[in-house]
Amino acid sequence: HEMLPSVRPYFDSFLAWVRDYGLHPNGQPGVGDWEQLEITLLNRTHDYAGTSDGAVWITRGRSAQADHIVERIGGPSAQRVLVRVDYKTREKSDERLFNDMPLQGVAYERGEVAMLPDGREVPVPSTHARAVLQLRPQAYTFKPMLSDDAAFEAFLGVLRAYRWIHGPGKNAFELDVWESISPG
């Protein structure tokens, strides 16, 4: 298949990230650095699901960039770390990360099970960190994201607001709303 010319710069940035971190694609089962790719994660406790872009192993000794990430996330004795990566694209050349991005990352990390394409459910591997990979023409940014309990509570607050807005809130100005307001 031929790649659309408009997609090529983003693909080249992705390949630069793969090269810079010494990553290897999956081949046979158990070989390669990608632990997961495009997998649906479910959290029944809070009734949400989403599709994670992937989880990738970053290994010490492959490059200076890989060593830096492993050291920062795993400490001086860690040989590799598993990072859940959320891919984002940006048309402009400058880096622009948004502080709501970690809410998506922490929601994925708190998934309780992963649903396979055949419907089977398996445990979600716990990752050492969450990161965003922002792909831009001729550049990329790869940065770990905050994903602590406070970030998860913020995600749950946004989820509650979203459900109200798209549920009961859709009728917030309907005539029968007046019936629920007590006179006086």
Secondary structure, 3 states (H helix, E strand, C coil): CCCCCCCHHHHHHHHHHHHHCCCCCCCCCCCCCEEEEEEEEEECCCCEEEEEEEEEEEECCCCHHHHHHHHHHHCCCCCEEEEEEEEEECCCCCCCCCCCHHHHHHHHHCCCEEECCCCCEEECCCCCEEEEEEEECCEEEEEEECCCHHHHHHHHHHHHHHHHHCCHHHHCCCCHHHHCCCCC
